[in-house]
Amino acid sequence: MSSVKKQESKIIFICWLAYTAAYVGRLNFSASNVAIIDALNASKPEVGLVSSFFFFAYGAGQLINGILSKHYNAKYMVCGSLAVSSVLNLMMPLCADVALMKYIWLINGAAQSVLWSTLIKTLSEFVSDKKLPSAILAMSTTVAIGTLVSYGIAAIFARIGVWQAVFYVASVILAVAAVIWVSLFGPSKKKSVEADAIKPEKVKMTKAVGFALILAAIAGIANGFIKDGITTWVPSVLYEEFGLTKSFSILLTLFLPMVSTLGATIAKKTHEKIKTHATMNMLFYAVAALLCTGIIFSLRIHSLPAIMICFIGVSCTMAMVNNVITSMFALDYRRSLNAGFAAGLLNTFCYIGSTTTTYVLGSVSQSSGWNAVFIIMLAVCITACIICLAGLAAERKGKS
């Protein structure tokens, strides 16, 4: 293997590791929310607000860091982000009530908001066009693997009644990832000749591409709303509607990320056939709408197998949409857009949806039941399809 290929593979690996670890250190709270509600005698809106604080800080930080990422020293910024998140995870179990947790998680969101735009910028600078599809595929699995690890750990510790240990384990994972990142990144001040050789030639951004970016960002709101709504509240649905234990509810939720890892491969294969991102997203949202209808029906007939199939399906389609919006779009248009800025902007809008979903859906479920929650999700999917239709016209014009 040539030195260029080795460098590319190393960069892809450490970017993947950093973001996977970050997911473990952010989703562990959502994975433990059923246990935390019982242990601290908190309400669902109160617990949902903790996640909303994280998503608010993360989303706002994405926009700021997307703009500033071109000035960052990636080696130390990513390491620092992971290290701070590690310390904050250590602090969470020390809280006696949820009210304090939300401020720690707010800072965690701000700390982790450095990561995505910086990692995407790093990939755009050090990975060639030939290797880029592999990088996109690898980064798209971070959500699923991070979810799998965080929910798996949460299920184990919920079973033995020690929810605090979830945060201790996440802290160790983040610290180890920070050390590996800074050790393997290499020289921080000067790019190699090989990196300069694979850097893409820039072209001027057209109005059509700019409009497509805006519509993709708006569609991202729906993605964050549905994706994190499912991830956060599925254990509660299974616990409340089907009478499962807390640990078993979390354990069943593990099927979501396990299957959604296939979403990255499906999205990659789909992109080989369908080049416009908006078309892919419209297709995925349409499937998600059908599955949300299936969830509503499954609640009425009280079928656990049926609702799990629908939950897994929605999770998988949202993983595909997230891959298209936050990875494919930013990197496919990296010649006309600053990849770090585009990734940060698109992720910001995804997290606008995430910020609203945890509190809003928690409140709706408490006042009107879970059926109302999934009617809202269905409406969001249909709206996203309409937005993607407008984005399709903009992308076609931008590519012509």
Secondary structure, 3 states (H helix, E strand, C coil): CCHHHHHHHHHHHHHHHHHHHHHHHHHHHHHCHHHHHHHCCCCHHHHHHHHHHHHHHHHHHHHHHHHHHHHCCHHHHHHHHHHHHHHHHHHHHHCCCHHHHHHHHHHHHHHHCCHHHHHHHHHHHHCCCCCHHHHHHHHHHHHHHHHHHHHHHHHHHHHCCCCCHHHHHHHHHHHHHHHHHHHHCCCCCCCCHHHHHHCCCCCCCCHHHHHHHHHHHHHHHHHHHHHHHHHHHHHHHHHHHCCCCHHHHHHHHCHHHHHHHHHHHHHHHHHHHCCCHHHHHHHHHHHHHHHHHHHHHHHHHCCHHHHHHHHHHHHHHHHHHHHHHHHHHHHHCCCCCCHHHHHHHHHHHHHHHHHHHHHHHHHHHHHHCHHHHHHHHHHHHHHHHHHHHHHHHHHHHHHC
